[in-house]
Amino acid sequence: MAALGMGRPGHGEAVLRRTILLVVAAYLLIPLLAMLEFSTRGPRGTRSLAAWARIGTNPDLVEAIFVQLQLAALTVVLTLVLLLPTMVLVQLRLPWLRRTIEFLCLLPLTIPAIVLVVGLAPIYAGVTRLFGESALTLTFVYAVLVLPFAYRAIASGLSAIDLITLAEAARSLGCSWPGVVWRIVVPNIRGALIAAALVSVALVLGEFTISSLLAFDTLQVVINLQGKRNAAVAVAVSLAALVLAFALLYVLSFVGQPARGSTFVEDDT
C-alpha cells in the first residue's frame, strides 16, 4: 500500500505535464493550421497552392527573404563581436564598470520602438550617406534592439565559469588577449553564445516597426504590403517565414553541441 501510495503523485505529475504540453502545442499549432487552411483555399471549396506558388515568382518577396537572412547573420556577428570582448574586459580589468555596462545594455528595453526611431532618424541620414540606402544598414539598429537579450545570455554564461583563473592561466602560458577570448572564453560559454544568437535571429526575423518607419523593405514590411493586395499570399508568406524561422532556430540550437558517441577519456598515467 505504501509503495502504491508513493506512485500516485508521480502519475499525477506526468498527467499534468502531458496536459500542459498538449495545451501549449494546441495554442501554437492551431493558428498555424488556420493559416495553412486559409492560404490553400481555392474556388468553390477546393484546395489550391496558387498562393504558395506566387512566393517564388514574386521578386520583392524573394529579395526581402534574402535581405532578412543577411540582416539576421550580420546582427548576430556585430552583437557578439562588440559585446563579448567588452564584457570579458569589464569582468577582468574593470569590474567597477559592470553595473554601468549592464544599465546601458538593458536600456533599450525601456525605450519604445517609435521613440527609438525618432532618435535614430537624424543619425541614419549620415549612415545612408556613408553606407548607402541598403536595408542592411538596419544591422546597427537591430544590434541595439537585441543588446539586452544577448547581454543577459552572455552574462549568465560568464558567471558560470571562473573567468579570472582561466584568463590568468592562459596568459601565463603565453596566450594573447584575443586568444584568451577566442580559445578560452568562447568554448566555455558556447551555449550562452548560441542562446544569444537564437534570440537575436528570432527578434530580427520578426521586426517590423523600425524597418517600416525608416522606409526599408524588409520581409515583414513586404508581407504587410502584400496583405493589402492579396491576403492569401500574405498569409502564405507569413506561414513560410514562421516555418523558416523555426527551422533556422532548430538548426542553430545544435551548433556547437558535441557529437553523439564522443566521450572524454581521462588518462590515469
PyRosetta script that sets phi, psi and omega in degrees:
from pyrosetta import init, pose_from_sequence

init()
pose = pose_from_sequence("MAALGMGRPGHGEAVLRRTILLVVAAYLLIPLLAMLEFSTRGPRGTRSLAAWARIGTNPDLVEAIFVQLQLAALTVVLTLVLLLPTMVLVQLRLPWLRRTIEFLCLLPLTIPAIVLVVGLAPIYAGVTRLFGESALTLTFVYAVLVLPFAYRAIASGLSAIDLITLAEAARSLGCSWPGVVWRIVVPNIRGALIAAALVSVALVLGEFTISSLLAFDTLQVVINLQGKRNAAVAVAVSLAALVLAFALLYVLSFVGQPARGSTFVEDDT")
pose.set_psi(1, -40.3)
pose.set_omega(1, 179.6)
pose.set_phi(2, -63.9)
pose.set_psi(2, -42.3)
pose.set_omega(2, 179.2)
pose.set_phi(3, -65.3)
pose.set_psi(3, -38.3)
pose.set_omega(3, 179.0)
pose.set_phi(4, -65.9)
pose.set_psi(4, -39.5)
pose.set_omega(4, 179.6)
pose.set_phi(5, -66.9)
pose.set_psi(5, -34.6)
pose.set_omega(5, 179.1)
pose.set_phi(6, -70.4)
pose.set_psi(6, -25.1)
pose.set_omega(6, -177.7)
pose.set_phi(7, -80.3)
pose.set_psi(7, -20.4)
pose.set_omega(7, -176.3)
pose.set_phi(8, -65.3)
pose.set_psi(8, -44.7)
pose.set_omega(8, 179.5)
pose.set_phi(9, -59.2)
pose.set_psi(9, -39.0)
pose.set_omega(9, 178.5)
pose.set_phi(10, -63.4)
pose.set_psi(10, -40.0)
pose.set_omega(10, 177.8)
pose.set_phi(11, -64.8)
pose.set_psi(11, -41.8)
pose.set_omega(11, 178.2)
pose.set_phi(12, -63.5)
pose.set_psi(12, -38.3)
pose.set_omega(12, 178.2)
pose.set_phi(13, -66.3)
pose.set_psi(13, -38.6)
pose.set_omega(13, 178.6)
pose.set_phi(14, -64.4)
pose.set_psi(14, -42.0)
pose.set_omega(14, 178.2)
pose.set_phi(15, -64.4)
pose.set_psi(15, -40.9)
pose.set_omega(15, 179.6)
pose.set_phi(16, -63.7)
pose.set_psi(16, -43.7)
pose.set_omega(16, 178.6)
pose.set_phi(17, -61.3)
pose.set_psi(17, -43.9)
pose.set_omega(17, 180.0)
pose.set_phi(18, -65.1)
pose.set_psi(18, -38.8)
pose.set_omega(18, 178.6)
pose.set_phi(19, -63.4)
pose.set_psi(19, -44.0)
pose.set_omega(19, 179.0)
pose.set_phi(20, -63.3)
pose.set_psi(20, -42.6)
pose.set_omega(20, 178.6)
pose.set_phi(21, -62.7)
pose.set_psi(21, -40.6)
pose.set_omega(21, 178.8)
pose.set_phi(22, -65.8)
pose.set_psi(22, -40.8)
pose.set_omega(22, 179.4)
pose.set_phi(23, -65.0)
pose.set_psi(23, -44.6)
pose.set_omega(23, 179.5)
pose.set_phi(24, -64.6)
pose.set_psi(24, -42.6)
pose.set_omega(24, 179.5)
pose.set_phi(25, -62.8)
pose.set_psi(25, -41.7)
pose.set_omega(25, 177.9)
pose.set_phi(26, -64.9)
pose.set_psi(26, -40.9)
pose.set_omega(26, 179.8)
pose.set_phi(27, -61.5)
pose.set_psi(27, -35.4)
pose.set_omega(27, -178.5)
pose.set_phi(28, -85.7)
pose.set_psi(28, -36.9)
pose.set_omega(28, -171.2)
pose.set_phi(29, -87.1)
pose.set_psi(29, -32.4)
pose.set_omega(29, -177.4)
pose.set_phi(30, -59.6)
pose.set_psi(30, -46.0)
pose.set_omega(30, 175.9)
pose.set_phi(31, -61.9)
pose.set_psi(31, -35.8)
pose.set_omega(31, 178.2)
pose.set_phi(32, -66.7)
pose.set_psi(32, -41.2)
pose.set_omega(32, 177.6)
pose.set_phi(33, -65.6)
pose.set_psi(33, -36.5)
pose.set_omega(33, 177.0)
pose.set_phi(34, -64.8)
pose.set_psi(34, -39.7)
pose.set_omega(34, 176.7)
pose.set_phi(35, -63.8)
pose.set_psi(35, -41.9)
pose.set_omega(35, 178.0)
pose.set_phi(36, -63.4)
pose.set_psi(36, -41.5)
pose.set_omega(36, 179.5)
pose.set_phi(37, -64.3)
pose.set_psi(37, -42.4)
pose.set_omega(37, -178.7)
pose.set_phi(38, -68.0)
pose.set_psi(38, -40.5)
pose.set_omega(38, -176.4)
pose.set_phi(39, -73.9)
pose.set_psi(39, -13.5)
pose.set_omega(39, -179.8)
pose.set_phi(40, -109.0)
pose.set_psi(40, 12.7)
pose.set_omega(40, 177.9)
pose.set_phi(41, -70.2)
pose.set_psi(41, 134.0)
pose.set_omega(41, 176.2)
pose.set_phi(42, -116.8)
pose.set_psi(42, -178.1)
pose.set_omega(42, 179.4)
pose.set_phi(43, -68.3)
pose.set_psi(43, 141.8)
pose.set_omega(43, 174.6)
pose.set_phi(44, 58.4)
pose.set_psi(44, 42.2)
pose.set_omega(44, 174.8)
pose.set_phi(45, 77.0)
pose.set_psi(45, 7.6)
pose.set_omega(45, 178.6)
pose.set_phi(46, -85.3)
pose.set_psi(46, 173.8)
pose.set_omega(46, 178.1)
pose.set_phi(47, -111.0)
pose.set_psi(47, 139.2)
pose.set_omega(47, -177.3)
pose.set_phi(48, -144.9)
pose.set_psi(48, 145.0)
pose.set_omega(48, 176.4)
pose.set_phi(49, -103.8)
pose.set_psi(49, 22.6)
pose.set_omega(49, -177.7)
pose.set_phi(50, -62.6)
pose.set_psi(50, -40.4)
pose.set_omega(50, -179.8)
pose.set_phi(51, -64.4)
pose.set_psi(51, -38.1)
pose.set_omega(51, 178.4)
pose.set_phi(52, -69.8)
pose.set_psi(52, -35.8)
pose.set_omega(52, -179.9)
pose.set_phi(53, -66.5)
pose.set_psi(53, -27.6)
pose.set_omega(53, -179.1)
pose.set_phi(54, -73.1)
pose.set_psi(54, -15.8)
pose.set_omega(54, 179.9)
pose.set_phi(55, -63.1)
pose.set_psi(55, -47.2)
pose.set_omega(55, -178.3)
pose.set_phi(56, -72.3)
pose.set_psi(56, -20.8)
pose.set_omega(56, -178.4)
pose.set_phi(57, -96.5)
pose.set_psi(57, -1.0)
pose.set_omega(57, 179.4)
pose.set_phi(58, -97.7)
pose.set_psi(58, 107.6)
pose.set_omega(58, -176.2)
pose.set_phi(59, -63.7)
pose.set_psi(59, -31.9)
pose.set_omega(59, 179.3)
pose.set_phi(60, -64.3)
pose.set_psi(60, -41.8)
pose.set_omega(60, 179.5)
pose.set_phi(61, -67.3)
pose.set_psi(61, -44.8)
pose.set_omega(61, -179.3)
pose.set_phi(62, -61.6)
pose.set_psi(62, -44.5)
pose.set_omega(62, 179.2)
pose.set_phi(63, -64.6)
pose.set_psi(63, -39.8)
pose.set_omega(63, 180.0)
pose.set_phi(64, -64.9)
pose.set_psi(64, -36.8)
pose.set_omega(64, 178.6)
pose.set_phi(65, -63.5)
pose.set_psi(65, -45.7)
pose.set_omega(65, 179.8)
pose.set_phi(66, -66.3)
pose.set_psi(66, -38.4)
pose.set_omega(66, 178.0)
pose.set_phi(67, -63.3)
pose.set_psi(67, -42.3)
pose.set_omega(67, -179.0)
pose.set_phi(68, -65.4)
pose.set_psi(68, -40.0)
pose.set_omega(68, 177.8)
pose.set_phi(69, -65.0)
pose.set_psi(69, -41.1)
pose.set_omega(69, 176.7)
pose.set_phi(70, -64.0)
pose.set_psi(70, -40.9)
pose.set_omega(70, 178.0)
pose.set_phi(71, -61.6)
pose.set_psi(71, -41.0)
pose.set_omega(71, 179.4)
pose.set_phi(72, -62.9)
pose.set_psi(72, -45.2)
pose.set_omega(72, -179.5)
pose.set_phi(73, -65.6)
pose.set_psi(73, -45.4)
pose.set_omega(73, -179.2)
pose.set_phi(74, -65.2)
pose.set_psi(74, -37.5)
pose.set_omega(74, 179.6)
pose.set_phi(75, -65.2)
pose.set_psi(75, -43.1)
pose.set_omega(75, 178.7)
pose.set_phi(76, -61.7)
pose.set_psi(76, -46.3)
pose.set_omega(76, -178.2)
pose.set_phi(77, -63.6)
pose.set_psi(77, -48.3)
pose.set_omega(77, -178.1)
pose.set_phi(78, -62.8)
pose.set_psi(78, -42.7)
pose.set_omega(78, -178.3)
pose.set_phi(79, -64.4)
pose.set_psi(79, -46.5)
pose.set_omega(79, -178.2)
pose.set_phi(80, -69.4)
pose.set_psi(80, -38.2)
pose.set_omega(80, -179.3)
pose.set_phi(81, -65.5)
pose.set_psi(81, -37.2)
pose.set_omega(81, -179.8)
pose.set_phi(82, -81.8)
pose.set_psi(82, -39.9)
pose.set_omega(82, -170.0)
pose.set_phi(83, -81.9)
pose.set_psi(83, -44.8)
pose.set_omega(83, -173.9)
pose.set_phi(84, -62.9)
pose.set_psi(84, -52.6)
pose.set_omega(84, 178.3)
pose.set_phi(85, -61.1)
pose.set_psi(85, -35.1)
pose.set_omega(85, 179.1)
pose.set_phi(86, -63.9)
pose.set_psi(86, -45.4)
pose.set_omega(86, -179.0)
pose.set_phi(87, -67.4)
pose.set_psi(87, -37.6)
pose.set_omega(87, 177.2)
pose.set_phi(88, -64.7)
pose.set_psi(88, -44.5)
pose.set_omega(88, 179.1)
pose.set_phi(89, -61.5)
pose.set_psi(89, -43.7)
pose.set_omega(89, -179.6)
pose.set_phi(90, -64.7)
pose.set_psi(90, -42.3)
pose.set_omega(90, -177.6)
pose.set_phi(91, -69.5)
pose.set_psi(91, -31.6)
pose.set_omega(91, -177.4)
pose.set_phi(92, -88.9)
pose.set_psi(92, -42.9)
pose.set_omega(92, -170.9)
pose.set_phi(93, -113.5)
pose.set_psi(93, -28.7)
pose.set_omega(93, -173.9)
pose.set_phi(94, -128.7)
pose.set_psi(94, 58.7)
pose.set_omega(94, -176.6)
pose.set_phi(95, -62.5)
pose.set_psi(95, -23.3)
pose.set_omega(95, 179.0)
pose.set_phi(96, -70.4)
pose.set_psi(96, -13.1)
pose.set_omega(96, 177.2)
pose.set_phi(97, -93.1)
pose.set_psi(97, 0.8)
pose.set_omega(97, -172.9)
pose.set_phi(98, -62.3)
pose.set_psi(98, -44.2)
pose.set_omega(98, -179.8)
pose.set_phi(99, -65.4)
pose.set_psi(99, -37.9)
pose.set_omega(99, 179.3)
pose.set_phi(100, -65.9)
pose.set_psi(100, -44.5)
pose.set_omega(100, 179.0)
pose.set_phi(101, -63.7)
pose.set_psi(101, -40.5)
pose.set_omega(101, 178.4)
pose.set_phi(102, -62.9)
pose.set_psi(102, -42.6)
pose.set_omega(102, 178.9)
pose.set_phi(103, -62.3)
pose.set_psi(103, -44.7)
pose.set_omega(103, -179.0)
pose.set_phi(104, -66.5)
pose.set_psi(104, -37.5)
pose.set_omega(104, -178.6)
pose.set_phi(105, -72.1)
pose.set_psi(105, -32.9)
pose.set_omega(105, -179.5)
pose.set_phi(106, -87.3)
pose.set_psi(106, -9.1)
pose.set_omega(106, -177.4)
pose.set_phi(107, -59.3)
pose.set_psi(107, -39.2)
pose.set_omega(107, 179.8)
pose.set_phi(108, -57.6)
pose.set_psi(108, -21.5)
pose.set_omega(108, 178.0)
pose.set_phi(109, -66.2)
pose.set_psi(109, -26.3)
pose.set_omega(109, -175.7)
pose.set_phi(110, -93.6)
pose.set_psi(110, -4.9)
pose.set_omega(110, -177.1)
pose.set_phi(111, -105.0)
pose.set_psi(111, 118.5)
pose.set_omega(111, 177.3)
pose.set_phi(112, -61.6)
pose.set_psi(112, 152.5)
pose.set_omega(112, -176.7)
pose.set_phi(113, -60.3)
pose.set_psi(113, -39.2)
pose.set_omega(113, -178.2)
pose.set_phi(114, -65.2)
pose.set_psi(114, -37.8)
pose.set_omega(114, 177.4)
pose.set_phi(115, -68.5)
pose.set_psi(115, -38.8)
pose.set_omega(115, 178.8)
pose.set_phi(116, -62.8)
pose.set_psi(116, -40.2)
pose.set_omega(116, 179.2)
pose.set_phi(117, -66.3)
pose.set_psi(117, -41.5)
pose.set_omega(117, 179.3)
pose.set_phi(118, -60.2)
pose.set_psi(118, -38.9)
pose.set_omega(118, 178.8)
pose.set_phi(119, -74.9)
pose.set_psi(119, -30.8)
pose.set_omega(119, -176.6)
pose.set_phi(120, -87.8)
pose.set_psi(120, -18.9)
pose.set_omega(120, -177.2)
pose.set_phi(121, -56.7)
pose.set_psi(121, -47.6)
pose.set_omega(121, 177.1)
pose.set_phi(122, -64.0)
pose.set_psi(122, -35.0)
pose.set_omega(122, 179.2)
pose.set_phi(123, -65.6)
pose.set_psi(123, -37.9)
pose.set_omega(123, -177.5)
pose.set_phi(124, -70.9)
pose.set_psi(124, -17.1)
pose.set_omega(124, 172.6)
pose.set_phi(125, -62.9)
pose.set_psi(125, -39.3)
pose.set_omega(125, 175.9)
pose.set_phi(126, -75.7)
pose.set_psi(126, -34.0)
pose.set_omega(126, 179.0)
pose.set_phi(127, -63.7)
pose.set_psi(127, -42.9)
pose.set_omega(127, 180.0)
pose.set_phi(128, -67.3)
pose.set_psi(128, -29.7)
pose.set_omega(128, 176.1)
pose.set_phi(129, -69.5)
pose.set_psi(129, -33.8)
pose.set_omega(129, -178.4)
pose.set_phi(130, -83.0)
pose.set_psi(130, -43.2)
pose.set_omega(130, -172.0)
pose.set_phi(131, -111.7)
pose.set_psi(131, 0.7)
pose.set_omega(131, -177.5)
pose.set_phi(132, 86.7)
pose.set_psi(132, 178.6)
pose.set_omega(132, -176.3)
pose.set_phi(133, -96.8)
pose.set_psi(133, 28.4)
pose.set_omega(133, 178.5)
pose.set_phi(134, -71.4)
pose.set_psi(134, 146.5)
pose.set_omega(134, 176.7)
pose.set_phi(135, -66.4)
pose.set_psi(135, -16.2)
pose.set_omega(135, 179.5)
pose.set_phi(136, -66.9)
pose.set_psi(136, -16.6)
pose.set_omega(136, 176.3)
pose.set_phi(137, -68.2)
pose.set_psi(137, -13.3)
pose.set_omega(137, 174.7)
pose.set_phi(138, -65.2)
pose.set_psi(138, -10.8)
pose.set_omega(138, 177.6)
pose.set_phi(139, -54.3)
pose.set_psi(139, -39.1)
pose.set_omega(139, -178.2)
pose.set_phi(140, -65.4)
pose.set_psi(140, -40.6)
pose.set_omega(140, 178.9)
pose.set_phi(141, -70.0)
pose.set_psi(141, -43.8)
pose.set_omega(141, -178.5)
pose.set_phi(142, -64.5)
pose.set_psi(142, -32.9)
pose.set_omega(142, 176.1)
pose.set_phi(143, -62.5)
pose.set_psi(143, -35.2)
pose.set_omega(143, 176.2)
pose.set_phi(144, -70.0)
pose.set_psi(144, -40.0)
pose.set_omega(144, -178.4)
pose.set_phi(145, -64.8)
pose.set_psi(145, -40.7)
pose.set_omega(145, -176.5)
pose.set_phi(146, -85.0)
pose.set_psi(146, -5.3)
pose.set_omega(146, -175.5)
pose.set_phi(147, -55.6)
pose.set_psi(147, -47.8)
pose.set_omega(147, -178.8)
pose.set_phi(148, -60.5)
pose.set_psi(148, -42.5)
pose.set_omega(148, -176.8)
pose.set_phi(149, -71.6)
pose.set_psi(149, -41.7)
pose.set_omega(149, 177.0)
pose.set_phi(150, -65.1)
pose.set_psi(150, -38.5)
pose.set_omega(150, 179.9)
pose.set_phi(151, -61.8)
pose.set_psi(151, -46.9)
pose.set_omega(151, -178.4)
pose.set_phi(152, -64.3)
pose.set_psi(152, -38.3)
pose.set_omega(152, 179.5)
pose.set_phi(153, -65.4)
pose.set_psi(153, -46.2)
pose.set_omega(153, -179.0)
pose.set_phi(154, -69.5)
pose.set_psi(154, -38.5)
pose.set_omega(154, 179.8)
pose.set_phi(155, -61.8)
pose.set_psi(155, -39.4)
pose.set_omega(155, 177.9)
pose.set_phi(156, -65.8)
pose.set_psi(156, -35.4)
pose.set_omega(156, 177.4)
pose.set_phi(157, -68.6)
pose.set_psi(157, -42.4)
pose.set_omega(157, 179.8)
pose.set_phi(158, -68.1)
pose.set_psi(158, -34.3)
pose.set_omega(158, 179.7)
pose.set_phi(159, -70.5)
pose.set_psi(159, -17.1)
pose.set_omega(159, -178.4)
pose.set_phi(160, -86.8)
pose.set_psi(160, -6.0)
pose.set_omega(160, -179.5)
pose.set_phi(161, -123.2)
pose.set_psi(161, 158.7)
pose.set_omega(161, 175.9)
pose.set_phi(162, -88.7)
pose.set_psi(162, 82.2)
pose.set_omega(162, -172.2)
pose.set_phi(163, -64.3)
pose.set_psi(163, -39.6)
pose.set_omega(163, -176.7)
pose.set_phi(164, -63.8)
pose.set_psi(164, -45.5)
pose.set_omega(164, 179.6)
pose.set_phi(165, -64.6)
pose.set_psi(165, -43.6)
pose.set_omega(165, 180.0)
pose.set_phi(166, -63.8)
pose.set_psi(166, -42.5)
pose.set_omega(166, -179.5)
pose.set_phi(167, -66.2)
pose.set_psi(167, -43.1)
pose.set_omega(167, 179.6)
pose.set_phi(168, -64.7)
pose.set_psi(168, -38.6)
pose.set_omega(168, 177.9)
pose.set_phi(169, -65.2)
pose.set_psi(169, -42.5)
pose.set_omega(169, 179.5)
pose.set_phi(170, -65.9)
pose.set_psi(170, -41.3)
pose.set_omega(170, 179.5)
pose.set_phi(171, -66.4)
pose.set_psi(171, -35.9)
pose.set_omega(171, 178.7)
pose.set_phi(172, -67.3)
pose.set_psi(172, -22.3)
pose.set_omega(172, 177.4)
pose.set_phi(173, -93.1)
pose.set_psi(173, 7.6)
pose.set_omega(173, 174.8)
pose.set_phi(174, 92.1)
pose.set_psi(174, 13.6)
pose.set_omega(174, 179.9)
pose.set_phi(175, -79.5)
pose.set_psi(175, 137.2)
pose.set_omega(175, 177.9)
pose.set_phi(176, -75.7)
pose.set_psi(176, 166.7)
pose.set_omega(176, 179.3)
pose.set_phi(177, -63.1)
pose.set_psi(177, -43.4)
pose.set_omega(177, 173.1)
pose.set_phi(178, -60.4)
pose.set_psi(178, -34.4)
pose.set_omega(178, 176.7)
pose.set_phi(179, -66.8)
pose.set_psi(179, -34.4)
pose.set_omega(179, 177.0)
pose.set_phi(180, -62.3)
pose.set_psi(180, -44.0)
pose.set_omega(180, -179.2)
pose.set_phi(181, -66.9)
pose.set_psi(181, -46.1)
pose.set_omega(181, -172.3)
pose.set_phi(182, -78.9)
pose.set_psi(182, -40.0)
pose.set_omega(182, -172.5)
pose.set_phi(183, -98.6)
pose.set_psi(183, -18.1)
pose.set_omega(183, -178.1)
pose.set_phi(184, -112.3)
pose.set_psi(184, -53.1)
pose.set_omega(184, -174.0)
pose.set_phi(185, -72.8)
pose.set_psi(185, -49.4)
pose.set_omega(185, -175.3)
pose.set_phi(186, -58.2)
pose.set_psi(186, -48.0)
pose.set_omega(186, 178.8)
pose.set_phi(187, -62.5)
pose.set_psi(187, -30.3)
pose.set_omega(187, -176.6)
pose.set_phi(188, -81.5)
pose.set_psi(188, -21.1)
pose.set_omega(188, 178.7)
pose.set_phi(189, -119.9)
pose.set_psi(189, 30.8)
pose.set_omega(189, -177.5)
pose.set_phi(190, -58.1)
pose.set_psi(190, -39.5)
pose.set_omega(190, 179.2)
pose.set_phi(191, -63.0)
pose.set_psi(191, -40.1)
pose.set_omega(191, 178.7)
pose.set_phi(192, -66.7)
pose.set_psi(192, -39.2)
pose.set_omega(192, 178.3)
pose.set_phi(193, -65.4)
pose.set_psi(193, -39.2)
pose.set_omega(193, 177.8)
pose.set_phi(194, -66.0)
pose.set_psi(194, -39.7)
pose.set_omega(194, 176.9)
pose.set_phi(195, -62.1)
pose.set_psi(195, -42.1)
pose.set_omega(195, 177.4)
pose.set_phi(196, -62.7)
pose.set_psi(196, -39.9)
pose.set_omega(196, 179.0)
pose.set_phi(197, -66.8)
pose.set_psi(197, -39.6)
pose.set_omega(197, 179.6)
pose.set_phi(198, -62.4)
pose.set_psi(198, -46.3)
pose.set_omega(198, -179.8)
pose.set_phi(199, -64.6)
pose.set_psi(199, -40.3)
pose.set_omega(199, -179.2)
pose.set_phi(200, -64.3)
pose.set_psi(200, -45.3)
pose.set_omega(200, 179.8)
pose.set_phi(201, -62.9)
pose.set_psi(201, -44.3)
pose.set_omega(201, -179.7)
pose.set_phi(202, -61.1)
pose.set_psi(202, -41.7)
pose.set_omega(202, -179.5)
pose.set_phi(203, -67.5)
pose.set_psi(203, -42.7)
pose.set_omega(203, -177.8)
pose.set_phi(204, -66.2)
pose.set_psi(204, -41.4)
pose.set_omega(204, -177.7)
pose.set_phi(205, -66.0)
pose.set_psi(205, -25.6)
pose.set_omega(205, -177.9)
pose.set_phi(206, -104.8)
pose.set_psi(206, 1.6)
pose.set_omega(206, -175.9)
pose.set_phi(207, -74.0)
pose.set_psi(207, 135.1)
pose.set_omega(207, -178.9)
pose.set_phi(208, -130.2)
pose.set_psi(208, -42.7)
pose.set_omega(208, -168.4)
pose.set_phi(209, -60.1)
pose.set_psi(209, -53.1)
pose.set_omega(209, -174.4)
pose.set_phi(210, -66.8)
pose.set_psi(210, -45.2)
pose.set_omega(210, -179.4)
pose.set_phi(211, -64.1)
pose.set_psi(211, -34.3)
pose.set_omega(211, 178.7)
pose.set_phi(212, -69.9)
pose.set_psi(212, -45.1)
pose.set_omega(212, -177.8)
pose.set_phi(213, -70.2)
pose.set_psi(213, -28.0)
pose.set_omega(213, 176.6)
pose.set_phi(214, -89.5)
pose.set_psi(214, 2.9)
pose.set_omega(214, 174.1)
pose.set_phi(215, 63.9)
pose.set_psi(215, 46.9)
pose.set_omega(215, 173.3)
pose.set_phi(216, -112.0)
pose.set_psi(216, 138.6)
pose.set_omega(216, -177.1)
pose.set_phi(217, -88.0)
pose.set_psi(217, 77.9)
pose.set_omega(217, 173.9)
pose.set_phi(218, -88.7)
pose.set_psi(218, 179.3)
pose.set_omega(218, -174.2)
pose.set_phi(219, -61.3)
pose.set_psi(219, -47.0)
pose.set_omega(219, -177.8)
pose.set_phi(220, -65.7)
pose.set_psi(220, -34.2)
pose.set_omega(220, 177.4)
pose.set_phi(221, -66.8)
pose.set_psi(221, -43.7)
pose.set_omega(221, 179.3)
pose.set_phi(222, -65.5)
pose.set_psi(222, -38.9)
pose.set_omega(222, 176.7)
pose.set_phi(223, -61.4)
pose.set_psi(223, -41.8)
pose.set_omega(223, 177.8)
pose.set_phi(224, -62.5)
pose.set_psi(224, -40.7)
pose.set_omega(224, 177.5)
pose.set_phi(225, -67.1)
pose.set_psi(225, -38.6)
pose.set_omega(225, 178.7)
pose.set_phi(226, -65.6)
pose.set_psi(226, -32.7)
pose.set_omega(226, 179.9)
pose.set_phi(227, -64.5)
pose.set_psi(227, -24.3)
pose.set_omega(227, 177.8)
pose.set_phi(228, -80.5)
pose.set_psi(228, -16.7)
pose.set_omega(228, -179.5)
pose.set_phi(229, -102.4)
pose.set_psi(229, -46.8)
pose.set_omega(229, -177.1)
pose.set_phi(230, -145.8)
pose.set_psi(230, 106.2)
pose.set_omega(230, -175.3)
pose.set_phi(231, -64.3)
pose.set_psi(231, -37.6)
pose.set_omega(231, -177.8)
pose.set_phi(232, -64.0)
pose.set_psi(232, -41.2)
pose.set_omega(232, 178.7)
pose.set_phi(233, -66.4)
pose.set_psi(233, -41.6)
pose.set_omega(233, 179.9)
pose.set_phi(234, -62.4)
pose.set_psi(234, -42.4)
pose.set_omega(234, 178.9)
pose.set_phi(235, -67.2)
pose.set_psi(235, -39.7)
pose.set_omega(235, 177.8)
pose.set_phi(236, -62.2)
pose.set_psi(236, -43.0)
pose.set_omega(236, 178.8)
pose.set_phi(237, -66.0)
pose.set_psi(237, -40.9)
pose.set_omega(237, 178.9)
pose.set_phi(238, -61.5)
pose.set_psi(238, -44.0)
pose.set_omega(238, 178.7)
pose.set_phi(239, -65.9)
pose.set_psi(239, -41.7)
pose.set_omega(239, 177.5)
pose.set_phi(240, -62.8)
pose.set_psi(240, -38.5)
pose.set_omega(240, 178.4)
pose.set_phi(241, -65.6)
pose.set_psi(241, -39.5)
pose.set_omega(241, 178.0)
pose.set_phi(242, -64.7)
pose.set_psi(242, -44.5)
pose.set_omega(242, 179.1)
pose.set_phi(243, -63.6)
pose.set_psi(243, -42.1)
pose.set_omega(243, 177.8)
pose.set_phi(244, -62.1)
pose.set_psi(244, -41.9)
pose.set_omega(244, 179.1)
pose.set_phi(245, -64.6)
pose.set_psi(245, -43.7)
pose.set_omega(245, 178.1)
pose.set_phi(246, -61.3)
pose.set_psi(246, -44.3)
pose.set_omega(246, -179.8)
pose.set_phi(247, -64.1)
pose.set_psi(247, -42.0)
pose.set_omega(247, -179.7)
pose.set_phi(248, -65.0)
pose.set_psi(248, -43.7)
pose.set_omega(248, 178.5)
pose.set_phi(249, -66.3)
pose.set_psi(249, -35.3)
pose.set_omega(249, 178.0)
pose.set_phi(250, -65.0)
pose.set_psi(250, -41.8)
pose.set_omega(250, 178.4)
pose.set_phi(251, -66.6)
pose.set_psi(251, -43.2)
pose.set_omega(251, -179.9)
pose.set_phi(252, -63.2)
pose.set_psi(252, -30.1)
pose.set_omega(252, -178.9)
pose.set_phi(253, -66.6)
pose.set_psi(253, -18.7)
pose.set_omega(253, 179.4)
pose.set_phi(254, -98.1)
pose.set_psi(254, -4.2)
pose.set_omega(254, -179.6)
pose.set_phi(255, -67.6)
pose.set_psi(255, 130.4)
pose.set_omega(255, 176.5)
pose.set_phi(256, 83.9)
pose.set_psi(256, -4.0)
pose.set_omega(256, 177.4)
pose.set_phi(257, -75.4)
pose.set_psi(257, 144.6)
pose.set_omega(257, 179.4)
pose.set_phi(258, -65.0)
pose.set_psi(258, 145.7)
pose.set_omega(258, -179.2)
pose.set_phi(259, -66.8)
pose.set_psi(259, 149.9)
pose.set_omega(259, 178.8)
pose.set_phi(260, -65.6)
pose.set_psi(260, 141.4)
pose.set_omega(260, 178.7)
pose.set_phi(261, 89.8)
pose.set_psi(261, -11.7)
pose.set_omega(261, 178.7)
pose.set_phi(262, -78.3)
pose.set_psi(262, 131.4)
pose.set_omega(262, -177.5)
pose.set_phi(263, -128.9)
pose.set_psi(263, 157.0)
pose.set_omega(263, 177.8)
pose.set_phi(264, -101.8)
pose.set_psi(264, 121.6)
pose.set_omega(264, -179.2)
pose.set_phi(265, -108.8)
pose.set_psi(265, 121.8)
pose.set_omega(265, -178.6)
pose.set_phi(266, -88.4)
pose.set_psi(266, 133.3)
pose.set_omega(266, 179.8)
pose.set_phi(267, -89.6)
pose.set_psi(267, 118.0)
pose.set_omega(267, -177.2)
pose.set_phi(268, -89.3)
pose.set_psi(268, -3.5)
pose.set_omega(268, -176.9)
pose.set_phi(269, -78.9)
pose.dump_pdb("model.pdb")
